[in-house]
Amino acid sequence: MKEMTKKIAVLGAGSWGSILASVLVENGNQVMLWTNSEEQAKELNEKHTNEHYIHDYTYPKELITTLDLKEAVTGADFVLFAIPTKVIRPVAQQLLEVLKELSIKPILIHASKGLELGTHKRLSQVITEEIPEEYRSGMVVFSGPSHAEEVANKDITLITAASQNLDNARAVQKIFMNKYLRIYTNTDVIGVEVGGAFKNIIAIGAGILHGLKYGDDAKAALMTRGLAEISRLGVALGADPSTFMGLSGVGDLIVTCTSVHSRNWRCGNQLGEGKKLDDIIQNMGMVIEGINTCKAAYELGNQLNLTLPICHAMYNVLYNDADIQEEIEKLMTRPGKSEIEKYDEC
């Protein structure tokens, strides 16, 4: 028996949101893409392109883009957040008013990676704080080693759908799965969100090493010890340590630390080449999530009394204008440690 078409609202028409919307259309779903940019909506609806974010890609004609949140969400079985971390809360607040008016309870999904500044809350926490249970059927986190550009090219990509309710994770798995996009389910929401958020900090560091002309040994060292810090922080927050050996842990770390598609890596690479952070941010034209996440991780690590030396070094570079080579030397000359440590030890 053929699956019934699902109605899906995708909030955010950046690179990731627009490509996920395209995938969902190709998979036979009815999709409306919401943006607050009139120019972008016009381009997507008339030319079926989104050149500022994805070059040389044609979106399905069936994909409709709208400026009206109510129109996008009307009749939706799923609502997918694919927007920058800093606007998750205000958009969730807008969505709640629409859900109340429409009297519907969609499954909510978020595909963003970061922590809310100030509160240090994971994004699923922010969304569920703003949208009570009576207005949602579930909350699913969609995260893993993925670049919009490669999904657009139909490269093989594997992603995790995480939810405390496994049926909801399976529902999301079903709408996204196809020949080039494979989805795995997980119930460790904390681990999946922490891995997705904190790898961006390490990716900026990997870019810095590349910009400074360090070799593969240094990059491997950074990723390996960076994963140890991600795991240490995640477990302190209640995550399952095994999650960090999966797609949203080591998988996402590898792809973000080694690819020119990563805005975080490109930011770090330019820092390593001697460019100023303010200029990099201004010229990037898109959000560099690792910068704000680094601040949140630094503050959260201090709050939890955790030792996160790489995170601290990155914070000093990004927020205190510290000399990069001096920070690297400090990391390398720390007192000797055992590699195998319990997660609650420094």
WOMOKA-V179471 format. One record per residue. N is the residue number from 1. NEAR is the number of other ideal C-beta (glycine too) atoms within 12 Angstrom. Layout:
# WOMOKA-V179471
N_NEAR, N_NEAR
This chain:
# WOMOKA-V179471
1_3, 2_5, 3_13, 4_12, 5_18, 6_28, 7_29, 8_43, 9_46, 10_48, 11_46, 12_41, 13_44, 14_35, 15_35, 16_44, 17_46, 18_45, 19_44, 20_46, 21_48, 22_41, 23_41, 24_42, 25_32, 26_27, 27_29, 28_22, 29_34, 30_27, 31_45, 32_39, 33_50, 34_41, 35_37, 36_24, 37_23, 38_16, 39_18, 40_30, 41_27, 42_18, 43_24, 44_42, 45_26, 46_16, 47_17, 48_25, 49_26, 50_38, 51_19, 52_20, 53_35, 54_33, 55_15, 56_12, 57_27, 58_20, 59_36, 60_27, 61_17, 62_22, 63_37, 64_30, 65_41, 66_29, 67_23, 68_20, 69_32, 70_22, 71_22, 72_41, 73_41, 74_25, 75_23, 76_37, 77_33, 78_44, 79_49, 80_48, 81_48, 82_42, 83_41, 84_33, 85_42, 86_25, 87_28, 88_41, 89_30, 90_22, 91_37, 92_36, 93_20, 94_27, 95_40, 96_30, 97_18, 98_29, 99_33, 100_19, 101_16, 102_23, 103_13, 104_27, 105_24, 106_39, 107_38, 108_46, 109_46, 110_53, 111_50, 112_41, 113_47, 114_43, 115_41, 116_34, 117_27, 118_15, 119_20, 120_30, 121_27, 122_41, 123_48, 124_42, 125_27, 126_35, 127_44, 128_30, 129_21, 130_29, 131_36, 132_17, 133_17, 134_13, 135_30, 136_35, 137_25, 138_33, 139_42, 140_46, 141_49, 142_50, 143_51, 144_41, 145_35, 146_42, 147_31, 148_36, 149_26, 150_26, 151_36, 152_32, 153_21, 154_17, 155_21, 156_15, 157_35, 158_29, 159_44, 160_40, 161_43, 162_46, 163_36, 164_21, 165_24, 166_20, 167_18, 168_33, 169_33, 170_23, 171_30, 172_45, 173_31, 174_27, 175_40, 176_45, 177_26, 178_23, 179_13, 180_22, 181_34, 182_22, 183_36, 184_30, 185_34, 186_40, 187_25, 188_38, 189_40, 190_37, 191_38, 192_48, 193_50, 194_50, 195_51, 196_53, 197_50, 198_55, 199_53, 200_47, 201_53, 202_49, 203_49, 204_47, 205_50, 206_45, 207_40, 208_44, 209_38, 210_30, 211_27, 212_26, 213_15, 214_24, 215_12, 216_15, 217_11, 218_25, 219_31, 220_20, 221_24, 222_42, 223_33, 224_23, 225_30, 226_44, 227_36, 228_37, 229_42, 230_48, 231_38, 232_34, 233_47, 234_42, 235_29, 236_28, 237_35, 238_20, 239_34, 240_25, 241_29, 242_21, 243_37, 244_39, 245_23, 246_33, 247_36, 248_49, 249_45, 250_29, 251_30, 252_45, 253_47, 254_33, 255_38, 256_47, 257_44, 258_29, 259_28, 260_22, 261_31, 262_39, 263_36, 264_48, 265_41, 266_34, 267_45, 268_44, 269_33, 270_30, 271_40, 272_30, 273_20, 274_17, 275_22, 276_16, 277_29, 278_16, 279_14, 280_31, 281_25, 282_14, 283_16, 284_26, 285_16, 286_26, 287_29, 288_38, 289_41, 290_48, 291_36, 292_36, 293_46, 294_43, 295_32, 296_38, 297_45, 298_34, 299_25, 300_34, 301_34, 302_18, 303_16, 304_23, 305_14, 306_31, 307_25, 308_35, 309_29, 310_44, 311_43, 312_30, 313_37, 314_44, 315_31, 316_24, 317_37, 318_37, 319_20, 320_18, 321_15, 322_22, 323_17, 324_32, 325_21, 326_16, 327_30, 328_27, 329_13, 330_19, 331_32, 332_19, 333_11, 334_17, 335_11, 336_7, 337_14, 338_10, 339_10, 340_8, 341_18, 342_13, 343_25, 344_15, 345_16, 346_21
